[in-house]
Amino acid sequence: MARIVMKFGGTSVGDVPRIQNVARRVKAEVERGHEVAVVVSAMSGVTNQLVDYVRQTAAIADLREYDTAVATGEQVTVALLAIALQEIGVSARSWLGWQLPIRTSDTHGSARIRSIDTTIVEERFKEGQVAVVAGFQGLSDNNRITTLGRGGSDTSAVALAAALKAERCDIYTDVDGVYTCDPRIVTKARKLDKITYEEMLEMASQGAKVLQTRSVEMAMNHRVRVQVLSSFEDKPGTLVVDEEEIVEQAVVSGIAYSRDEAKVTLIRVPDRPGVAAGIFGPLAAAAINVDMIVQNISLDGETTDMTFTVGRADLKRALATLEQNAAALGNPRIVHDATVAKISVIGVGMRSHTGVAQQMFKSLSEKGINIQVITTSEIKISVLIDEAYTELALRTLHTAYGLDAG
């Protein structure tokens, strides 16, 4: 007998027949003798509708009331799933975040989980009961309802699995696992049997939409084994595990991409200590996340150029922030480009193999694809290219690193 947390996203519980399908999947695990907790999202589209209601009511809403409103989507889902389980003979009880409670920070709209009291869930396990827990929500120190931000139900599920010391956390979604690349673009992409936490974290942060980044961070920190499965097909998924569980590491495990990029270049900024802080400090204060950063060599010893990327949705705010601080930066010329894409080659095998970057640059060059910016980490190489070449770049690199299926 194992203890398992099962998580189902919005598309998996999109209507009553799908909720009934989820109930049958949960029943199958119960019949195998497992103790089961289920974490669910709101039904597909419901959270967006609730957010829209708030925005129609007020242009700038009190975030405490915003959380109270948008957290109601999960309340419906947990109740319906508990009812569906009871209807097919499975003892079940629904729990909202505040009822356990799931304690969080008081940063409304993007709270972080601090602790989960699993006492009552473990008591009900002894009685053979399934706990159906609302994802995406918790309770602040001020006893206000909080939400965890987009994709927060993944984080709720992994955190609950860690608190319960579950054998694994199964995340059911509309894909059947983690692929070497987006199979909608690269038809020869292969599903991976296993992937390391580090690789999955890089893939999630570089644009892959399978798992939410914070959930992968939590799984890695608490060593929670995560399995990504399809809600609609009965087939094996992909296990996200510790590196030690994978016997032979591929040099490159996957290729991710993001079209949500904009490039900003400050031309002729003073080449002196403190200039970088003068650029990125105000951006951080404006809650604008900066990704790739490249500083050119100063030819005259007085000025240099600084290039970086931000999310496309943040470009206007970033430019406004830079303009406000232009005088302190020596009034550099600011140019920007929102027609770029980031391509990332990822694999823990890079640690022990050479030539990975050279292969990337050579393959892109042969296809006439110009590289605008390059950044690297221990297990990742990212380049910025013209967005028009995104699909060609992905297919080219997928073949170059021997990832094609068949």
N, C-alpha and C positions, 0 to 999 in steps of 0.2 A: 504494500500500500504506500502510495506517495501522496504528498501534499502539493497541489497544483493551483496556480492562479491562471485563469483564462480571461483574456481581454478581447472585447468585440467593439469595433469602431462603428461610426455612424451608418456606413453603407451596409454593414452586417446586421444592423437592427433597424433598417430603413422603413419597415412596415410590419404589420402583425404577422404575416406568413414568415418573414425573415426572423422575427423574434421567436416564433415557434420552431424554426429550424435551429436557432441557437440553443433553445431548450433541449432539443433532441441531442445535440452535440454534448451538452453538459451532462445529460442523463447517461450517455455512453461512458463518460469518464467516471461517473458515480458508480455505475454498474461494474466497472473494472476494480472497484474497491478503493478509489482515491478520495481523499478529502479535497473538496473543491470550493474555491472562492472565485466569483466572476466579477470582473470590472467592466462596466459598459459606458459608452458615450451616449450623447443625445441622438435621437433618430436623425438620419441624414437631412441636412438643410434646416433643422430646427434652431440650432445655435445662431446661424446666420440671420434667421428671421427675428429671433429675440434681440440680437444686436441691432438690427434695423429698427425695431420698435423703440429701443432706447434712443437711437440717433434721431428718429422722427420726433421724439418727445423733447429732446434738448441737444443742442449742438455740442455742448461740453457738459457731460453728466457727472454727478457725484459717483466716483468709482465704487464706493461701497454699495450704492444702490444698483449700479451696473452689474456687479457680481451677483447680487441677490436676484436680479432678473434673469441673467443668462444661465445661472446654475439650475434653473427650473427644468431645463430640457432633460437632464439626467434623471430627475425625480420621476418623470413619466416612464422612462425606459426601465429603471430598476423595478418599478412596481409591475409593469407589464410582463417582464421576464420572470419575476417571482410567481406571478399568477400562472404564466404558461408552464412553468416547472411544476407547480402544484397540480395543474390540470392533467399532467402525464405521470403523476404519482411520485414526484420528487419533493421532499420536504425542503422548503426554501423560505428565506426571509430577506427582505431588502433593507439596505442601510444607506443613509445619506452621509456625506462627509462629516457633518457636525455630530452625528449620532455615535460614531465609534469612540472618540473623534479622530479625524486626521488633522493634526495641528500643523499650521503653516505660519509663514511670516505674514505681516500685515500689508504687503505690497499688492494691493488689489489689482486684479487683471493679469498679474504675472507672479503670483505668490510661489514660494518654495516650501516644499514639505520639510518639516522639522522632525515630526514623530508620528507614529500611528499606534494607537492603543488597540491591540488585537485580542484583548482579554475575552470580550463577549463573542468574537468570532470563533476562538478556539474552544470556548465552552459549547457553542452550538455544533462545532465539528464532532464533539464527543457524542452528540445526540443524532449524528448522521445528517445534519442539515447543511444545505448549500447557502453560503453567504453571497448575496448579490449586492455589490457595492457601487455606488455612483462614482465614476471617474471625474477628473477635471476640477474637483472642488474640495474645500477643506474649511477649517475654522481658525480664525486669527486669535491672538492672545486677548483681544477685545471682544471675543465671542461674536465676531461678525463673519458671515459667509464670505469665503474668498474663492477665486478661480485661479487656475494655474497657467492660463494662456493657451494658445492654439496647440493642439496635440497633447494637451496635458493629461488625457486619460492614459496614454502610454506610460507616462511618468507615475501616475497613480498606481497602475498595475505593477510596475517593477518595484515601487516602494512598498506596496502591500506584500509582494512576494518576499522581499528582503525582511520585512518585519515578521512574517510568518515562518521564515526559514524554509520556504517552499523549494521543492526539488527543481522546479523550473517555472517560467512564466511564458505561457503560450499566447502570442498576440495574433489574433485572427483578423485578416484584412481582405481587400479585394484583389490581392496578388498572392501567388502561392509560394513566395519565398524571396530571397535576395539574389539578384542576378548580377552577372559580371558587368552588365551595362543595361540601360533602359531598353527592354526588348521591343518597345514600340518604334525605336529608331534603329537599333542593331538587331536584325532578325536572327542572327547567329549567336546572340547572348545566351549564356548557360546559367542555369540555376545552381547556386553553390550549396553543397551539403552542410558545410560549416564555414564560419567566418569569425575572425577574432574581434574582440571588443574594440580594439584600437582601429582596425580597418573599418568596422561598421560606423564608428564615431566619425572617422574621416569622411566616409561616404555620405553619412547623414548631413554633416556640416558643409559638404561641398555640393549639395544639391539633390542627392538621392532622397526620395520622399517616403521610403518604406517605414522607417522608424524616426521618432522625434529625438532630436539630439540630446536633450536633457535626460530622456529615459535611458539612452545608451550610456551616458556618463554614470548614471545611478547604478545601472547593471554592472558596469565595470568596477565601480568603487565597492560594491557589495558582493561582487562575484555571483550575481544571479544569472543562471543559464536561461537565455531567452530563445524561444522558437517562433519563427514567423511562418504562419500558415494561411491557407485560403479558407474563408468562411463557406465557400460555395463548391469546393472540390475536396474529395477525401483522398489526399495524397500527402506524402512527406513534405515538410517545409525546409527551412534553413535554420540551423542552430547557431546562435551567437554565443561564443564561449571564450574561455581563457586560452591564450596562445599555446599553453602546454597540452591542450586537448587535441591539437592538430599536429599529426605526426610529421608530415612533410609540407613545408610552406611553399606556395607558389611565389615566384618573384613579384608578379603583379596579380592581384586578386580581382580588381575591378576598375572601371573607369566611370567617373561621375562628371556631371556637368551642371552648370547653372547659367540660365539666361537672365537672371535677376541681378545684373551687374551694370554699373556705370563707372567710367574712368574719369578721374579728375586730375589735371596737371597744373601745378603752380610754377610758372616760368620766371626765373630770375628772383628767387627768394634769397635773402642774405645767408651766406654760408658761415654761420656762427653758432655757438652753443645756445640752446634754448629755442631755436627756430622751430624745431619739430614739436616741442611742447606748445609753442604758440599756435601751431596749426591744429594739432590733434586734441589739445585740451578743450578748446571751445566746442569741437565736434562731439567729444565725449559728454560734455555738459549738456549738449542738445540731444543726447541719447541716440546719436548716429554712430552705427557700428562701421568701423573701417577694417577692410580685409587686407588686400595685397598692398604693400608699400615698397616703392623703389625710389632711391635718391641717386641722381646722377653725380658723376665726379665734377667737382668745381674746376673749370679750366683756368679761371683768372684768380682763384683764391678768394673771391669776394661774393659771387652769387652762384646758385645751383638751381636745378629743377627738381621738383618733388612730384611723384605720381603715386596715386593710390586709388583704390576702388571702394565704392559704397553700394548699398542696395539701391536698385533703380528707383524704388519708391521714396528713398531718402534724398535723391539727388537735389531737388529744389531746395530743401531745407539746408543741405550741406553747402550749396552755393551761396545761399543767403547768409549763413553763418560765416563763411569765408569772407564775403563782402563786408560784413560788419566789422571784421577784424583785419581788414586789408592794410590799414595804415600801420598797425603794429608789425605787420609782416613785410613792410617795405613796398607796399602796393604792387605785388606781382601780377602778371597777366594770368588770368584763370581761364583754362579751356577745359571742355568736357566732352564726353562721347558716351551715349547710352546705347550704342549699337554694338556692344561687345558681349562675349560669353567666356566663361571660365571652364577650362577642361582640366580634370585632375586624374592622374594615374596613381593608384593606391595599392600598397602591398607591404606586409611586414617583411617579406623576403628581400626588400631593398636594402635592409640593414647589412646583409651579407653578400650582396651581389653588386658588381660594378656595371656601368654601361647603360643603366636604365634611362637616365636623362638623355644620353647621346642617341639612343634608339628613338626616343620621343621627338627630339629636334630633327633628326634625319628624316623620319617618316612624314612629319608635317611639311618639311622643306620640299620633299619630293612631290607633294601635292600642291605646292605653291601657296601654302598657308603661312602667313607671317605671324610671328610671335611678338606681342607688344609688351608683355610683362611676364616675368618668371618668379615664382616663389617656391621654396622647398621646405620640407620637414623631414624627419627621420624616415617616415614611411609614405611620403606623398610628394609629388611634383605637380604644381599647378601652373598653367599658362593662360594668358588672356589673349583671345583672338577675335577677329571680326565675326560677329554673330552669324553672318551668312554662311560661314564655313563649319558651323557646329556639327551638323550631321555627318559631313564628310570626315571631319577630324575624329569623331567617335568611331566610325566604322574603320577608318585607317588604323588607328591605334589599337583597336580591339583585335584586328588581324595581326598587326605587327608584334603584339605580345603573346600571340598564340592562344588567345582566349576563345576563338570561334568554336562553336559546337560542331561535331561531326567532321 
